Amino acid sequence: MLELPRGVWRWIAENGRDLGRIAAGVERIADELAAIRKAMQDDEQKEQG
C-alpha cells in the first residue's frame, strides 16, 4: 500500500464515488478516441490502397 498521509486517504475515501465517476468518464473518452483513431487509420489505408 502507498505511504500517503492519513488525510489523503480520508479524502479518497470521502470522494470515492466522484472519483469512480471521473474514472468511468475518462475510460469512455479513451474508448471514443481509440475508435476515432482506428477510423482515421482505416480511411488513410483506403486512400492509399
Z-matrix of the N, CA and C atoms (Angstrom, degrees):
N
C 1 1.450
C 2 1.524 1 108.41
N 3 1.311 2 115.72 1 147.22
C 4 1.456 3 120.99 2 -179.46
C 5 1.520 4 111.80 3 -67.62
N 6 1.308 5 115.18 4 147.17
C 7 1.453 6 121.19 5 176.79
C 8 1.529 7 108.36 6 -90.79
N 9 1.310 8 116.67 7 89.58
C 10 1.459 9 122.08 8 178.90
C 11 1.523 10 109.20 9 -119.69
N 12 1.320 11 116.20 10 151.57
C 13 1.467 12 118.51 11 177.59
C 14 1.527 13 111.28 12 -58.84
N 15 1.307 14 116.14 13 151.69
C 16 1.462 15 122.51 14 -178.01
C 17 1.532 16 111.09 15 -56.12
N 18 1.320 17 117.43 16 -37.94
C 19 1.460 18 121.07 17 -179.49
C 20 1.518 19 112.58 18 -62.28
N 21 1.325 20 116.59 19 -34.99
C 22 1.469 21 120.52 20 178.51
C 23 1.518 22 109.71 21 -66.68
N 24 1.325 23 116.22 22 -45.58
C 25 1.468 24 119.74 23 178.79
C 26 1.529 25 111.15 24 -62.44
N 27 1.308 26 116.18 25 -38.67
C 28 1.463 27 120.44 26 178.48
C 29 1.534 28 110.07 27 -63.54
N 30 1.334 29 115.53 28 -44.12
C 31 1.464 30 119.65 29 179.77
C 32 1.526 31 110.47 30 -61.96
N 33 1.332 32 116.63 31 -43.34
C 34 1.471 33 120.61 32 178.55
C 35 1.523 34 110.28 33 -60.88
N 36 1.326 35 117.12 34 -44.28
C 37 1.462 36 120.85 35 -179.71
C 38 1.526 37 111.07 36 -63.20
N 39 1.330 38 117.01 37 -41.24
C 40 1.462 39 120.55 38 -178.28
C 41 1.526 40 112.36 39 -71.99
N 42 1.321 41 117.21 40 -26.35
C 43 1.464 42 120.92 41 -175.51
C 44 1.525 43 112.60 42 -111.90
N 45 1.322 44 116.61 43 16.72
C 46 1.460 45 121.37 44 -176.80
C 47 1.512 46 113.79 45 -56.85
N 48 1.317 47 117.78 46 -41.43
C 49 1.463 48 120.72 47 -178.64
C 50 1.523 49 110.66 48 -63.12
N 51 1.330 50 116.84 49 -45.98
C 52 1.461 51 120.23 50 179.11
C 53 1.522 52 111.24 51 -65.13
N 54 1.331 53 115.92 52 -40.62
C 55 1.458 54 119.19 53 178.79
C 56 1.527 55 110.83 54 -63.30
N 57 1.321 56 117.09 55 -36.98
C 58 1.465 57 121.16 56 176.66
C 59 1.516 58 111.55 57 -64.31
N 60 1.322 59 116.65 58 -40.78
C 61 1.471 60 120.32 59 177.60
C 62 1.520 61 111.24 60 -64.80
N 63 1.327 62 115.99 61 -41.56
C 64 1.461 63 119.89 62 178.35
C 65 1.527 64 110.03 63 -63.01
N 66 1.321 65 116.96 64 -44.72
C 67 1.461 66 121.17 65 179.62
C 68 1.531 67 110.90 66 -61.09
N 69 1.323 68 117.31 67 -41.54
C 70 1.467 69 120.63 68 178.86
C 71 1.531 70 110.43 69 -64.22
N 72 1.314 71 116.71 70 -39.99
C 73 1.460 72 120.48 71 177.74
C 74 1.514 73 112.08 72 -63.91
N 75 1.325 74 116.32 73 -41.85
C 76 1.462 75 120.62 74 178.43
C 77 1.520 76 110.37 75 -64.20
N 78 1.321 77 117.25 76 -38.58
C 79 1.467 78 120.67 77 176.91
C 80 1.521 79 111.37 78 -62.01
N 81 1.324 80 116.93 79 -42.96
C 82 1.466 81 120.48 80 178.84
C 83 1.523 82 110.92 81 -63.40
N 84 1.318 83 116.46 82 -41.29
C 85 1.465 84 120.17 83 177.98
C 86 1.527 85 110.09 84 -62.42
N 87 1.320 86 117.19 85 -43.93
C 88 1.466 87 121.19 86 179.49
C 89 1.527 88 110.78 87 -61.82
N 90 1.329 89 117.39 88 -40.89
C 91 1.466 90 120.99 89 177.73
C 92 1.515 91 110.99 90 -62.70
N 93 1.329 92 117.28 91 -43.59
C 94 1.463 93 121.34 92 179.12
C 95 1.528 94 111.07 93 -63.80
N 96 1.325 95 116.49 94 -42.62
C 97 1.463 96 119.95 95 178.87
C 98 1.522 97 111.44 96 -63.45
N 99 1.324 98 117.23 97 -39.51
C 100 1.463 99 120.82 98 177.68
C 101 1.525 100 110.57 99 -63.49
N 102 1.320 101 117.27 100 -40.39
C 103 1.463 102 120.83 101 178.84
C 104 1.530 103 110.70 102 -66.22
N 105 1.319 104 116.72 103 -40.79
C 106 1.469 105 120.63 104 178.36
C 107 1.527 106 110.07 105 -63.97
N 108 1.323 107 115.90 106 -44.41
C 109 1.468 108 120.05 107 179.99
C 110 1.523 109 110.96 108 -60.85
N 111 1.332 110 116.49 109 -43.35
C 112 1.468 111 120.31 110 179.49
C 113 1.524 112 110.54 111 -63.88
N 114 1.319 113 117.30 112 -42.74
C 115 1.457 114 120.66 113 179.76
C 116 1.524 115 110.75 114 -63.25
N 117 1.317 116 116.81 115 -40.45
C 118 1.465 117 120.09 116 178.97
C 119 1.522 118 110.94 117 -66.06
N 120 1.334 119 117.38 118 -39.95
C 121 1.460 120 120.78 119 177.95
C 122 1.523 121 110.57 120 -65.62
N 123 1.336 122 117.51 121 -40.75
C 124 1.453 123 121.36 122 178.32
C 125 1.527 124 110.56 123 -62.79
N 126 1.334 125 117.11 124 -43.08
C 127 1.465 126 120.80 125 178.12
C 128 1.533 127 111.17 126 -63.03
N 129 1.311 128 115.80 127 -40.73
C 130 1.468 129 120.01 128 -179.52
C 131 1.522 130 110.73 129 -65.14
N 132 1.326 131 116.48 130 -39.80
C 133 1.470 132 120.38 131 178.27
C 134 1.517 133 111.31 132 -66.23
N 135 1.334 134 117.70 133 -37.65
C 136 1.469 135 121.65 134 177.68
C 137 1.518 136 111.08 135 -64.35
N 138 1.333 137 116.21 136 -39.79
C 139 1.461 138 120.42 137 179.22
C 140 1.524 139 111.66 138 -67.32
N 141 1.317 140 117.06 139 -35.50
C 142 1.459 141 121.14 140 -178.73
C 143 1.515 142 111.87 141 -80.00
N 144 1.300 143 117.36 142 -28.67
C 145 1.470 144 120.86 143 -174.33
C 146 1.435 145 112.99 144 -105.84
